């Protein structure tokens, strides 16, 4: 028969307080209980686990291997449990939640100001961090943010929930004067048009690098000069100046729309796309994530897409808003 190993939460809290500096007397004083009560709680866990948590022969006593493992895991579990309890209590009491958001670069530039304004009405404390897609994914993995707006669905994590709200198609971007001088009807025309013009791309640390590089290779370009840049603004600016060409989706162009009349974009023959998601790990944030999804759909429908129609209506053919999917 398997040994009963269920650990009660009060005993775990006593263990964690003791494990901070491996001192039962100090833990007892902090918790307002007797030292024998501290010792009994720890002994109770040790009996259930069948392993000592402290090496009591050493002075001062030290955590054993089992004790260090329990310390690392129990600390995170109880922290999440406390967060869950606070969120549930706040919900019951009608209080507004605290939310930490992460935005990938495009979402940060296009959506974050309007979205944060909407969220001020339904949150108590609100924070936002912007960066590359891998950076935002790492923040969500490490629980440094609660919700992410990103193109990485994080399919490697079973606990991650992704709400798909936007799809955009990758496009071939080149200087407008160059496109106007050439009649481009096929991929070979594209290759001939750019000639020896450098290929502009993001660094390998970005999420779009792999897909854009795959598209580049599928077009069978000869080895050309490649230049790495770190922002959409810099890339579109260089293309507008006639210094290179690139493979980008519409929102990347929209981030530098002051130059959009100086570049030309052409649909690629393949159907390479970039998809955007609202992502969260903790079920506590499901309700507000769905609200964020609806806010984003409204922002695109009422603000971004109408503005895009005024400035560059052809871009709208390459963006699909997935409104009403939840």
Backbone bond lengths (Angstrom), bond angles and torsions (degrees), N, CA, C in turn:
res aa  C-N    CA-C-N  psi(-1)  N-CA   C-N-CA  omega(-1)  CA-C   N-CA-C  phi
1 X - - - 1.471 - - 1.534 109.08 -
2 X 1.323 116.71 133.04 1.469 120.72 -178.64 1.511 110.85 -65.93
3 X 1.327 115.10 142.58 1.453 120.41 -179.68 1.524 110.69 -74.12
4 X 1.332 115.50 137.09 1.468 120.97 178.45 1.530 109.34 -67.29
5 X 1.340 116.82 122.55 1.468 120.17 -177.12 1.522 113.16 -123.77
6 X 1.332 117.42 12.13 1.461 118.24 178.25 1.525 110.18 -62.94
7 X 1.309 116.29 129.99 1.459 121.84 -178.34 1.525 109.49 -106.80
8 X 1.339 116.26 130.20 1.466 117.89 -179.91 1.524 109.94 -82.88
9 X 1.316 114.86 147.53 1.463 121.75 -173.42 1.526 112.83 -64.93
10 X 1.345 119.99 -42.72 1.475 118.39 178.93 1.533 113.01 -58.30
11 X 1.334 116.60 -40.28 1.470 119.12 179.08 1.524 110.77 -66.38
12 X 1.346 116.46 -38.41 1.458 119.86 178.16 1.530 111.01 -62.84
13 X 1.302 117.14 -38.62 1.466 120.06 179.65 1.536 110.26 -66.27
14 X 1.315 116.93 -38.82 1.467 120.34 177.48 1.530 109.75 -64.98
15 X 1.333 116.07 -42.59 1.466 119.22 178.13 1.529 111.38 -60.70
16 X 1.337 117.25 -44.68 1.466 120.50 -177.86 1.529 111.44 -63.44
17 X 1.323 116.75 -39.41 1.463 119.78 178.99 1.529 110.02 -66.52
18 X 1.319 116.56 -39.13 1.465 120.34 178.70 1.525 111.03 -68.03
19 X 1.347 115.92 -38.94 1.469 120.93 -175.79 1.525 113.00 -70.11
20 X 1.326 117.81 -15.16 1.465 119.79 -179.62 1.526 111.20 -56.88
21 X 1.328 116.69 -45.93 1.470 119.66 178.27 1.523 112.04 -135.60
22 X 1.356 115.60 15.92 1.476 121.50 176.25 1.534 111.14 55.78
23 X 1.333 115.73 47.58 1.454 120.92 -177.99 1.531 108.94 -137.58
24 X 1.345 116.63 109.12 1.460 120.41 -176.96 1.523 112.07 -70.09
25 X 1.325 116.36 -35.11 1.474 119.36 -179.63 1.519 111.09 -64.05
26 X 1.334 115.92 -45.49 1.463 119.89 179.78 1.531 110.92 -65.86
27 X 1.339 116.63 -39.04 1.464 120.12 177.99 1.518 110.73 -62.42
28 X 1.343 116.45 -41.37 1.463 120.26 179.20 1.524 110.97 -62.17
29 X 1.339 116.44 -43.37 1.467 120.01 178.91 1.526 111.23 -63.03
30 X 1.332 116.79 -42.79 1.468 121.16 -179.11 1.523 111.41 -64.27
31 X 1.324 115.50 -40.93 1.476 120.42 -175.71 1.526 112.46 -85.83
32 X 1.338 117.10 -13.02 1.463 120.06 179.91 1.511 113.27 74.37
33 X 1.326 116.77 32.30 1.458 121.66 177.92 1.527 108.41 -128.48
34 X 1.326 116.31 174.20 1.456 119.81 -178.69 1.522 111.08 -80.79
35 X 1.333 116.47 157.65 1.454 119.79 177.15 1.520 111.88 -63.78
36 X 1.368 119.21 -39.40 1.462 118.31 175.67 1.532 113.20 -58.90
37 X 1.343 116.62 -33.14 1.467 119.54 178.03 1.525 110.58 -67.10
38 X 1.350 116.31 -38.81 1.460 120.41 176.41 1.517 110.32 -63.05
39 X 1.327 115.86 -47.36 1.463 120.89 -179.35 1.525 111.10 -61.62
40 X 1.330 116.78 -39.85 1.471 120.55 -179.05 1.525 111.35 -66.71
41 X 1.340 116.51 -40.12 1.473 119.91 -180.00 1.521 110.76 -64.01
42 X 1.326 116.70 -42.76 1.458 120.09 -179.71 1.522 110.33 -67.85
43 X 1.355 116.42 -41.17 1.464 119.84 178.18 1.525 110.68 -62.10
44 X 1.313 116.97 -34.84 1.462 121.27 178.80 1.526 111.05 -62.08
45 X 1.342 116.39 -43.30 1.471 120.21 178.07 1.526 110.03 -66.29
46 X 1.334 116.12 -43.85 1.464 119.57 -178.74 1.522 111.06 -60.81
47 X 1.337 117.40 -39.92 1.462 120.26 178.82 1.527 111.80 -64.33
48 X 1.322 116.12 -39.11 1.461 119.81 179.74 1.526 111.52 -69.27
49 X 1.329 116.28 -37.79 1.467 120.16 -178.52 1.519 112.48 -84.12
50 X 1.319 115.74 -20.92 1.449 118.82 -177.06 1.511 113.42 72.37
51 X 1.337 116.07 27.75 1.457 120.17 -177.85 1.519 109.45 -152.77
52 X 1.330 115.72 143.05 1.461 120.44 176.73 1.524 110.14 -71.57
53 X 1.320 115.73 141.25 1.461 120.97 177.92 1.526 111.88 -97.04
54 X 1.318 116.97 -24.18 1.461 121.99 179.33 1.529 109.81 -127.85
55 X 1.305 115.28 142.82 1.455 120.96 171.52 1.527 107.09 -88.50
56 X 1.329 116.36 99.28 1.467 121.16 -173.50 1.527 112.73 -81.36
57 X 1.336 117.33 -7.49 1.462 120.25 178.23 1.521 112.33 -79.30
58 X 1.329 116.12 -15.49 1.464 120.05 -179.81 1.524 109.56 -93.65
59 X 1.314 115.62 151.22 1.457 121.31 179.05 1.526 109.75 -125.21
60 X 1.355 119.92 116.01 1.469 123.12 -6.77 1.522 111.15 -69.81
61 X 1.336 115.45 162.21 1.463 118.45 -179.09 1.526 110.37 -64.06
62 X 1.329 115.92 154.72 1.461 122.09 -175.35 1.525 110.08 -127.81
63 X 1.335 115.60 155.94 1.462 119.83 174.35 1.522 109.84 -68.35
64 X 1.322 116.03 139.77 1.459 120.99 171.04 1.523 108.81 -80.89
65 X 1.330 116.45 178.09 1.473 119.89 176.51 1.522 110.60 -59.16
66 X 1.346 115.97 -43.36 1.470 120.13 178.08 1.524 110.50 -64.19
67 X 1.348 116.76 -38.34 1.458 120.43 179.47 1.513 112.50 -64.97
68 X 1.356 116.44 -40.92 1.469 119.34 178.55 1.518 111.18 -65.38
69 X 1.350 117.06 -39.83 1.468 120.38 178.54 1.521 110.86 -62.79
70 X 1.349 116.05 -45.27 1.468 119.12 179.55 1.522 110.82 -64.65
71 X 1.327 117.10 -39.64 1.468 121.18 177.82 1.524 110.71 -57.93
72 X 1.329 117.26 -49.75 1.468 121.32 -177.07 1.520 111.65 -63.02
73 X 1.321 116.68 -44.64 1.470 119.64 -175.00 1.533 112.27 -79.68
74 X 1.325 116.71 -43.43 1.465 119.82 -175.85 1.517 111.40 -66.03
75 X 1.333 116.76 -36.20 1.462 120.15 179.54 1.525 110.70 -57.76
76 X 1.358 116.79 -47.23 1.463 120.73 -179.32 1.522 111.53 -67.16
77 X 1.337 116.18 -40.42 1.463 120.29 -177.81 1.527 110.73 -64.43
78 X 1.323 116.85 -46.66 1.460 119.55 -178.90 1.526 112.06 -69.36
79 X 1.335 116.71 -31.95 1.462 119.97 175.79 1.524 110.05 -63.50
80 X 1.346 116.84 -44.11 1.463 120.56 177.99 1.531 110.99 -65.94
81 X 1.319 115.97 -38.70 1.466 119.65 178.61 1.526 111.02 -63.41
82 X 1.324 116.40 -41.66 1.466 119.91 177.28 1.527 111.30 -63.26
83 X 1.343 116.28 -41.52 1.464 120.39 177.93 1.520 110.72 -62.18
84 X 1.331 115.87 -41.84 1.461 120.35 179.35 1.525 110.41 -63.17
85 X 1.323 116.21 -44.82 1.463 119.82 -179.33 1.523 111.14 -61.85
86 X 1.351 115.94 -42.72 1.468 118.99 178.69 1.528 111.43 -63.21
87 X 1.346 115.79 -42.07 1.466 119.39 -178.73 1.518 111.31 -64.67
88 X 1.337 116.15 -42.58 1.467 120.00 179.00 1.524 110.10 -64.14
89 X 1.327 116.52 -43.90 1.461 120.20 179.97 1.521 111.17 -63.32
90 X 1.339 115.58 -42.62 1.467 119.13 177.84 1.512 111.39 -61.44
91 X 1.338 115.48 -38.70 1.466 119.91 178.79 1.523 110.55 -64.05
92 X 1.338 115.37 -43.49 1.463 119.66 -179.97 1.528 110.43 -62.91
93 X 1.324 115.16 -40.47 1.453 120.00 -176.95 1.519 113.04 -84.73
94 X 1.340 117.07 -0.40 1.455 120.94 178.79 1.510 113.91 75.13
95 X 1.343 117.37 19.17 1.458 120.31 -179.81 1.521 110.65 -81.22
96 X 1.312 116.23 153.78 1.452 121.71 178.20 1.521 110.13 -81.06
97 X 1.336 117.80 141.23 1.469 120.40 -177.85 1.527 112.29 -81.38
98 X 1.327 115.95 160.89 1.456 122.58 167.54 1.526 107.73 -88.54
99 X 1.329 117.64 137.69 1.467 121.29 -178.03 1.521 110.09 -135.82
100 X 1.342 115.35 132.56 1.464 122.10 174.37 1.521 108.15 -112.54
101 X 1.329 116.25 118.23 1.462 122.08 -175.35 1.523 111.18 -107.17
102 X 1.342 115.52 146.96 1.455 121.43 172.07 1.519 109.48 -121.67
103 X 1.332 116.99 134.15 1.461 121.90 -178.64 1.525 109.75 -121.13
104 X 1.325 117.65 128.72 1.456 118.55 168.31 1.529 107.98 -69.14
105 X 1.334 116.44 165.36 1.471 120.44 -169.52 1.526 113.67 -50.62
106 X 1.331 117.03 -51.38 1.476 119.68 -177.21 1.521 111.92 -63.36
107 X 1.330 116.45 -43.04 1.464 119.07 179.42 1.529 110.74 -66.79
108 X 1.332 116.15 -35.00 1.452 119.34 177.79 1.513 112.08 -63.01
109 X 1.340 115.99 -41.37 1.464 120.29 -177.90 1.524 112.21 -77.02
110 X 1.314 116.81 -39.20 1.466 120.32 -172.04 1.527 114.20 -90.20
111 X 1.328 117.08 -35.06 1.463 120.56 -167.54 1.524 113.82 -115.37
112 X 1.336 117.81 -35.61 1.466 119.61 -166.15 1.528 114.85 -56.01
113 X 1.355 121.23 -43.73 1.473 118.05 -178.29 1.527 112.82 -60.76
114 X 1.324 116.33 -43.90 1.461 120.03 -178.93 1.528 111.25 -70.71
115 X 1.322 116.45 -40.27 1.459 119.89 -179.22 1.524 111.28 -66.67
116 X 1.338 116.68 -43.50 1.469 119.43 -179.98 1.524 110.50 -61.13
117 X 1.300 116.20 -36.10 1.466 120.06 177.83 1.525 110.64 -62.63
118 X 1.336 116.92 -42.48 1.473 120.66 177.77 1.525 111.42 -64.57
119 X 1.326 115.69 -39.97 1.464 120.11 -174.65 1.522 113.01 -73.44
120 X 1.324 117.25 -19.58 1.465 119.52 178.53 1.524 111.90 -58.87
121 X 1.322 115.64 -26.25 1.463 119.94 -177.34 1.526 112.82 -79.31
122 X 1.336 117.82 -19.97 1.471 119.59 -173.27 1.528 112.42 -123.05
123 X 1.332 118.30 8.53 1.461 121.29 178.17 1.525 110.05 -126.52
124 X 1.318 115.13 157.38 1.465 120.50 176.64 1.524 109.60 -87.32
125 X 1.328 115.92 -60.07 1.468 122.17 176.86 1.525 108.19 -121.86
126 X 1.322 116.21 136.91 1.459 121.44 -172.24 1.523 109.42 -134.60
127 X 1.319 116.35 133.64 1.461 119.85 175.65 1.522 109.09 -137.11
128 X 1.321 116.71 152.21 1.459 121.88 -179.61 1.517 111.22 -138.07
129 X 1.330 115.86 139.89 1.463 121.86 176.76 1.522 108.69 -129.06
130 X 1.333 115.50 135.79 1.463 121.25 179.97 1.520 109.82 -115.72
131 X 1.320 115.59 151.04 1.456 120.21 177.29 1.507 110.74 174.76
132 X 1.318 116.39 -171.03 1.460 120.79 177.76 1.525 109.85 -64.39
133 X 1.319 116.28 159.23 1.460 120.11 -179.94 1.530 112.37 -58.24
134 X 1.346 120.16 -45.60 1.468 118.66 176.95 1.528 113.06 -59.58
135 X 1.344 116.76 -36.28 1.466 120.34 178.67 1.523 110.48 -63.65
136 X 1.338 117.02 -44.87 1.464 121.01 -179.53 1.528 110.39 -65.86
137 X 1.334 116.84 -40.47 1.469 120.22 177.81 1.524 110.76 -60.89
138 X 1.325 116.78 -41.03 1.465 119.85 -179.65 1.526 110.82 -65.96
139 X 1.328 117.12 -36.42 1.460 119.87 177.32 1.524 111.11 -62.51
140 X 1.335 117.54 -40.83 1.461 120.63 179.52 1.527 110.63 -69.58
141 X 1.328 116.75 -40.48 1.465 120.34 177.38 1.533 111.50 -59.73
142 X 1.308 115.84 -41.54 1.462 121.07 -176.48 1.529 112.77 -86.01
143 X 1.334 116.14 4.54 1.469 122.39 179.00 1.526 112.64 61.77
144 X 1.327 115.72 30.01 1.459 120.62 174.69 1.524 111.97 -88.60
145 X 1.322 117.26 -10.93 1.460 123.45 168.76 1.526 107.73 -134.15
146 X 1.324 116.35 163.08 1.465 121.23 -179.04 1.526 112.17 -99.12
147 X 1.336 116.23 -34.21 1.470 122.17 -174.89 1.523 108.17 -139.92
148 X 1.330 116.22 140.23 1.464 120.92 179.38 1.518 110.36 -123.51
149 X 1.338 115.93 145.24 1.457 122.99 170.36 1.514 106.01 -114.35
150 X 1.333 115.88 108.37 1.456 119.09 -166.61 1.517 110.59 -157.62
151 X 1.343 115.52 164.70 1.469 121.20 177.39 1.523 111.92 -94.47
152 X 1.320 118.30 0.84 1.465 122.22 177.25 1.527 108.65 -95.66
153 X 1.352 118.81 112.71 1.467 120.05 -178.66 1.521 113.25 -73.82
154 X 1.338 117.93 -8.37 1.465 123.58 178.28 1.527 111.62 52.65
155 X 1.324 115.16 49.53 1.461 121.10 -176.37 1.524 113.10 -68.39
156 X 1.328 116.91 -13.65 1.463 119.94 179.40 1.526 112.53 -76.22
157 X 1.334 117.30 -11.18 1.460 121.15 179.15 1.527 110.08 -108.84
158 X 1.328 116.27 116.59 1.468 120.49 -176.70 1.522 112.21 -64.32
159 X 1.354 116.68 -30.43 1.461 119.09 -174.97 1.527 112.97 -82.05
160 X 1.345 117.75 -6.90 1.462 120.09 -177.79 1.526 110.93 -81.41
161 X 1.324 115.37 131.09 1.462 121.95 176.74 1.529 108.05 -107.42
162 X 1.328 117.21 132.18 1.466 122.10 -176.10 1.523 109.93 -123.84
163 X 1.329 116.07 124.73 1.464 122.31 176.22 1.533 107.59 -106.59
164 X 1.314 116.15 112.16 1.463 121.75 -176.30 1.531 109.92 -78.43
165 X 1.339 117.12 126.88 1.465 118.28 -179.04 1.531 114.17 -126.47
166 X 1.331 119.94 -13.23 1.462 119.86 -176.28 1.527 110.44 -153.47
167 X 1.331 115.54 141.95 1.463 121.90 172.41 1.521 107.84 -129.97
168 X 1.333 116.59 134.68 1.465 120.54 176.23 1.521 109.86 -133.89
169 X 1.310 115.34 149.12 1.462 121.84 -174.88 1.528 110.59 -95.77
170 X 1.319 116.93 137.40 1.463 120.59 174.95 1.535 109.77 -68.14
171 X 1.345 115.37 142.33 1.457 121.82 -177.09 1.531 110.12 -128.66
172 X 1.300 115.64 156.55 1.464 122.76 175.81 1.529 107.12 -90.61
173 X 1.343 117.04 118.98 1.468 121.69 -174.85 1.527 109.38 -111.58
174 X 1.332 116.99 127.82 1.459 121.18 179.30 1.529 110.00 -143.58
175 X 1.323 118.69 164.11 1.470 121.10 179.83 1.524 111.52 -60.24
176 X 1.314 116.52 136.77 1.460 120.48 -177.16 1.535 112.62 -59.11
177 X 1.349 120.29 -45.15 1.470 119.09 179.67 1.526 112.44 -57.79
178 X 1.316 116.57 -36.40 1.460 120.71 179.12 1.521 110.92 -66.89
179 X 1.329 116.92 -42.50 1.458 120.80 179.03 1.521 111.32 -66.76
180 X 1.334 116.61 -35.34 1.461 119.94 -178.70 1.523 112.20 -70.37
181 X 1.340 116.35 -26.17 1.466 119.42 179.67 1.524 112.56 -82.34
182 X 1.303 116.73 -15.52 1.459 121.24 -175.80 1.526 110.20 -117.93
183 X 1.298 116.08 144.84 1.456 120.95 172.34 1.519 107.12 -96.20
184 X 1.317 116.47 109.98 1.461 120.84 -173.72 1.528 109.76 -105.07
185 X 1.310 115.14 111.07 1.459 121.03 -178.46 1.519 113.42 -115.90
186 X 1.326 116.83 -17.41 1.457 120.04 -176.64 1.527 109.41 -150.67
187 X 1.334 115.14 175.59 1.464 120.07 -179.26 1.517 112.04 -59.36
188 X 1.329 116.53 -39.40 1.459 119.27 -179.69 1.523 111.40 -62.81
189 X 1.327 116.07 -33.82 1.468 119.55 175.61 1.527 111.00 -63.75
190 X 1.344 116.15 -37.60 1.461 119.94 177.40 1.522 110.74 -62.86
191 X 1.317 115.25 -46.67 1.463 120.37 -179.05 1.522 110.53 -60.30
192 X 1.309 116.12 -42.43 1.463 120.05 179.78 1.525 111.55 -68.95
193 X 1.339 116.35 -36.15 1.461 120.63 -176.27 1.526 112.12 -64.17
194 X 1.330 116.84 -43.18 1.460 118.70 -176.10 1.525 111.94 -79.76
195 X 1.329 117.04 -22.58 1.462 120.37 176.46 1.516 112.04 53.23
196 X 1.320 116.70 -122.68 1.466 121.83 -179.66 1.521 113.10 -95.70
197 X 1.327 116.46 12.98 1.459 120.05 179.64 1.531 109.64 -63.71
198 X 1.325 119.27 135.66 1.471 121.32 -177.06 1.530 112.28 -61.82
199 X 1.327 114.30 146.60 1.461 122.43 174.33 1.528 107.76 -90.32
200 X 1.343 116.93 121.19 1.457 122.51 -179.24 1.524 109.24 -95.35
201 X 1.315 116.43 131.23 1.464 120.09 -178.93 1.523 110.04 -146.22
202 X 1.332 114.97 163.93 1.451 120.28 174.36 1.530 109.33 -83.78
203 X 1.332 116.44 166.27 1.455 120.87 -179.90 1.519 112.44 -73.70
204 X 1.315 115.14 167.57 1.456 121.28 -176.36 1.522 112.95 -66.56
205 X 1.334 117.46 -16.60 1.458 120.35 -179.61 1.523 112.36 -77.13
206 X 1.344 118.51 -4.97 1.458 121.99 -179.47 1.518 110.71 -94.98
207 X 1.344 116.17 155.78 1.465 121.47 -177.36 1.522 111.98 -73.22
208 X 1.355 117.57 -29.71 1.467 120.80 -177.76 1.522 112.94 -78.60
209 X 1.328 117.25 -13.03 1.458 119.83 -175.10 1.526 111.74 -57.37
210 X 1.327 117.39 -49.70 1.468 121.08 -174.49 1.516 110.93 -61.34
211 X 1.327 117.60 -45.87 1.456 120.10 -176.79 1.527 112.07 -69.55
212 X 1.331 117.02 -43.43 1.464 118.78 179.53 1.528 110.37 -66.36
213 X 1.326 117.15 -35.37 1.456 119.90 178.17 1.532 110.95 -67.39
214 X 1.321 115.83 -37.14 1.470 119.93 177.50 1.529 110.35 -64.07
215 X 1.340 116.18 -41.67 1.464 119.73 177.95 1.523 110.03 -63.34
216 X 1.318 115.93 -45.08 1.478 121.47 -179.98 1.525 110.45 -55.09
217 X 1.324 116.19 -46.60 1.462 119.47 -178.12 1.526 112.12 -70.15
218 X 1.344 116.13 -32.70 1.470 118.69 179.98 1.522 112.12 -68.04
219 X 1.340 117.13 -20.27 1.462 120.76 178.67 1.529 112.30 -83.55
220 X 1.330 115.75 -2.84 1.473 121.75 175.22 1.529 112.53 59.58
221 X 1.316 115.19 43.08 1.453 118.71 173.15 1.525 109.72 -70.61
222 X 1.313 115.22 146.23 1.453 119.75 169.09 1.534 106.80 -70.18
223 X 1.311 117.36 159.48 1.460 119.65 177.88 1.523 109.99 -58.07
224 X 1.303 115.58 119.44 1.461 120.78 -179.36 1.518 108.87 -120.27
225 X 1.290 114.83 168.34 1.455 120.34 176.83 1.524 109.18 -66.13
226 X 1.328 116.20 134.57 1.462 120.49 -178.88 1.526 109.49 -120.96
227 X 1.311 114.84 136.60 1.458 120.94 179.60 1.525 108.40 -124.93
228 X 1.331 117.41 127.67 1.455 121.62 178.21 1.518 110.51 -94.82
229 X 1.331 115.79 136.29 1.464 122.19 175.01 1.526 107.82 -127.71
230 X 1.336 116.41 165.86 1.466 118.46 -174.02 1.524 114.37 -113.67
231 X 1.339 118.72 -2.04 1.461 120.06 178.01 1.526 110.87 -139.20
232 X 1.326 115.85 152.47 1.461 120.71 174.75 1.519 110.87 -62.38
233 X 1.335 116.21 -38.05 1.463 120.57 -178.82 1.527 110.52 -59.31
234 X 1.346 116.39 -47.71 1.467 120.43 -179.52 1.523 111.01 -63.21
235 X 1.332 116.68 -38.86 1.460 120.06 -177.36 1.527 111.31 -66.97
236 X 1.332 117.61 -48.17 1.459 121.00 -179.07 1.532 110.36 -65.95
237 X 1.314 116.63 -36.88 1.458 120.65 177.91 1.527 110.77 -61.36
238 X 1.327 117.07 -44.76 1.464 120.85 179.38 1.528 111.48 -64.27
239 X 1.322 115.67 -39.89 1.467 118.58 178.16 1.525 110.12 -65.00
240 X 1.335 116.26 -42.52 1.470 120.49 178.87 1.527 111.56 -60.86
241 X 1.317 116.55 -31.20 1.463 121.27 178.67 1.530 112.60 -83.30
242 X 1.323 115.58 0.28 1.462 119.42 178.33 1.515 114.16 79.39
243 X 1.353 117.18 21.10 1.456 121.06 -174.73 1.526 113.99 -95.92
244 X 1.324 117.47 -1.66 1.449 118.80 -179.46 1.515 111.90 174.39
245 X 1.334 115.94 -175.74 1.463 122.94 177.64 1.529 107.88 -139.69
246 X 1.328 116.54 167.56 1.459 118.58 -177.33 1.525 111.79 -156.61
247 X 1.319 115.32 176.85 1.464 123.53 175.44 1.523 106.81 -122.28
248 X 1.329 116.56 111.98 1.464 121.39 -172.96 1.528 110.30 -141.45
249 X 1.335 118.15 155.75 1.464 121.72 170.84 1.533 110.36 -88.85
250 X 1.325 118.00 167.27 1.472 121.75 -173.41 1.520 115.48 -57.05
251 X 1.333 118.67 -42.47 1.462 118.83 -176.11 1.524 112.29 -65.58
252 X 1.322 117.07 -28.87 1.464 119.69 175.07 1.525 110.26 -64.53
253 X 1.325 116.51 -37.94 1.459 120.62 176.09 1.525 110.67 -69.67
254 X 1.311 115.82 -38.37 1.458 120.44 -176.37 1.524 111.56 -64.72
255 X 1.315 117.43 -28.22 1.458 120.71 178.31 1.531 111.77 -63.92
256 X 1.330 116.36 -23.79 1.478 120.71 179.13 1.521 109.68 -122.38
257 X 1.324 116.13 46.72 1.464 120.69 -170.60 1.528 113.82 -67.54
258 X 1.336 118.11 -14.16 1.464 118.66 176.47 1.522 111.71 -65.54
259 X 1.327 117.08 -17.18 1.468 121.29 178.53 1.528 112.53 -106.09
260 X 1.323 116.90 3.35 1.454 119.57 -168.78 1.533 112.80 -66.64
261 X 1.344 117.37 -25.06 1.460 119.42 179.10 1.533 112.22 -78.88
262 X 1.327 116.83 -4.45 1.462 121.23 179.97 1.531 112.92 -105.28
263 X 1.339 115.89 3.86 1.460 119.66 178.37 1.528 109.22 -126.26
264 X 1.307 114.80 161.44 1.465 121.42 177.19 1.517 107.97 -121.58
265 X 1.322 116.86 142.19 1.464 119.35 176.88 1.524 109.20 -125.31
266 X 1.318 114.64 141.80 1.458 121.99 -174.79 1.517 108.47 -131.45
267 X 1.302 116.40 135.68 1.461 120.88 -179.91 1.524 110.31 -68.68
268 X 1.324 115.73 134.98 1.454 120.68 176.92 1.518 110.21 -79.44
269 X 1.321 116.41 155.64 1.462 119.91 -179.09 1.522 111.80 -70.74
270 X 1.337 117.37 -30.47 1.464 118.79 176.38 1.531 109.61 -83.83
271 X 1.314 115.65 167.85 1.462 120.78 -174.41 1.527 111.13 -107.18
272 X 1.307 117.42 44.99 1.463 120.77 178.17 1.524 110.17 -67.63
273 X 1.323 116.66 130.99 1.466 120.96 -176.74 1.524 111.15 -133.15
274 X 1.327 114.07 160.50 1.461 121.75 171.28 1.520 106.97 -118.53
275 X 1.328 115.76 131.06 1.458 121.43 -178.33 1.528 109.76 -113.04
276 X 1.320 115.74 143.71 1.458 120.73 179.40 1.527 111.15 -114.73
277 X 1.350 115.54 146.46 1.455 122.08 -174.31 1.530 111.03 -136.41
278 X 1.327 114.73 152.68 1.460 121.89 160.69 1.522 105.55 -94.68
279 X 1.335 117.37 122.55 1.463 121.71 -174.39 1.524 111.32 -120.31
280 X 1.317 115.39 140.89 1.460 120.70 174.27 1.526 108.68 -150.99
281 X 1.326 116.30 153.77 1.469 121.42 178.43 1.522 112.23 -105.78
282 X 1.308 116.29 -43.42 1.465 121.89 -175.15 1.529 109.98 -83.43
283 X 1.346 118.43 123.91 1.481 121.03 179.25 1.521 113.27 -55.89
284 X 1.344 116.88 -21.71 1.463 120.20 178.06 1.525 110.95 -56.81
285 X 1.345 116.45 -29.43 1.466 120.18 -175.60 1.528 113.35 -97.57
286 X 1.331 117.26 13.32 1.465 119.47 -179.66 1.529 111.76 -64.35
287 X 1.314 116.62 -47.45 1.466 119.80 -175.72 1.520 110.89 -62.59
288 X 1.335 117.12 -47.84 1.463 118.50 -178.07 1.528 110.76 -71.28
289 X 1.339 118.67 -28.06 1.472 120.56 175.74 1.522 110.67 -64.94
290 X 1.310 115.95 -38.49 1.470 119.65 177.53 1.530 110.89 -69.06
291 X 1.315 116.83 -34.99 1.467 119.65 174.66 1.527 110.09 -65.44
292 X 1.331 116.35 -41.40 1.466 120.49 177.89 1.519 110.17 -61.38
293 X 1.327 116.95 -41.83 1.471 120.72 176.45 1.531 110.65 -56.08
294 X 1.327 116.15 -46.48 1.469 119.13 -178.84 1.529 111.06 -67.97
295 X 1.323 117.10 -38.03 1.467 120.29 176.04 1.537 110.57 -60.36
296 X 1.319 116.36 -45.45 1.467 120.43 -178.02 1.526 110.47 -63.13
297 X 1.323 116.84 -44.60 1.463 119.36 178.79 1.523 110.73 -58.94
298 X 1.328 116.58 -41.38 1.472 119.72 178.85 1.526 110.88 -66.20
299 X 1.342 117.10 -40.82 1.468 121.19 179.78 1.530 110.70 -60.82
300 X 1.328 116.04 -45.12 1.465 118.74 178.51 1.529 111.01 -66.14
301 X 1.320 116.25 -44.10 1.466 120.23 -175.43 1.521 112.34 -68.94
302 X 1.335 117.00 -37.78 1.465 120.80 -173.88 1.535 113.56 -98.11
303 X 1.323 117.64 -23.71 1.462 119.83 -172.99 1.534 112.90 -118.05
304 X 1.315 116.73 -61.89 1.466 120.49 -169.96 1.523 112.67 -71.42
305 X 1.318 117.69 -51.59 1.466 119.82 -176.86 1.533 112.42 -65.59
306 X 1.352 120.55 -40.84 1.473 119.31 174.85 1.525 112.91 -60.96
307 X 1.349 117.24 -39.14 1.458 120.30 177.61 1.520 110.76 -66.43
308 X 1.319 115.81 -38.63 1.460 120.45 178.07 1.529 110.59 -64.41
309 X 1.324 116.41 -36.30 1.469 120.18 178.97 1.524 111.00 -64.58
310 X 1.326 117.49 -32.93 1.461 120.86 177.92 1.530 111.66 -72.78
311 X 1.325 116.30 -42.65 1.460 121.23 -172.61 1.522 112.41 -84.61
312 X 1.334 116.59 -44.49 1.471 120.82 -175.64 1.520 109.43 -153.33
313 X 1.323 118.10 76.24 1.467 121.46 -173.15 1.522 114.62 -59.91
314 X 1.331 117.59 -25.48 1.469 119.46 -179.05 1.523 111.96 -64.26
315 X 1.322 117.66 -23.80 1.463 120.18 179.23 1.530 112.48 -64.50
316 X 1.336 115.97 -28.51 1.461 120.06 -175.89 1.532 112.26 -62.50
317 X 1.318 117.11 -23.70 1.464 120.02 179.43 1.521 112.09 -67.19
318 X 1.313 116.63 -16.85 1.460 120.59 -172.81 1.516 113.08 -112.51
319 X 1.335 116.13 14.49 1.470 122.06 177.84 1.516 109.44 -128.48
320 X 1.340 116.15 134.03 1.448 120.51 177.03 1.518 109.74 -126.24
321 X 1.309 116.62 119.91 1.464 122.24 177.81 1.513 108.12 -90.59
322 X 1.321 116.98 128.05 1.468 121.55 -178.64 1.532 109.05 -97.53
323 X 1.291 113.55 73.83 1.458 120.52 -176.60 1.521 110.63 -85.36
324 X 1.336 115.66 136.77 1.457 120.03 174.68 1.508 114.85 79.78
325 X 1.374 117.27 19.93 1.467 118.42 -179.92 1.515 111.84 -81.38
326 X 1.335 118.35 -8.60 1.464 121.51 174.14 1.522 109.23 -130.48
